[in-house]
């Protein structure tokens, strides 16, 4: 990369979303109609190790920020839905 970063580089957006809220926003942004997204805790999801109730992805190694998810979905909707 031109910034000189090495390893995994996370690119987070300005919104803090749960996985369920993220999935709902994608379904809405792509106009997929009524899509049921059910939020469950780690135990109900079948994960063995306990997980925190709330986790967030932060970009701390750089100042890059991706545009809001709704903007990205609107911009790329045709290519995302093209088979």
Buried (B, 14 or more C-beta within 10 A) or exposed (E): EEEEEEEEEEEBBEEEBBEEBBBBBBBBBBEEEEEEBEEEEEEEEEEEEEEEEEEEEEBEEEEEEEEBBBEBBEEEEEEEEEE
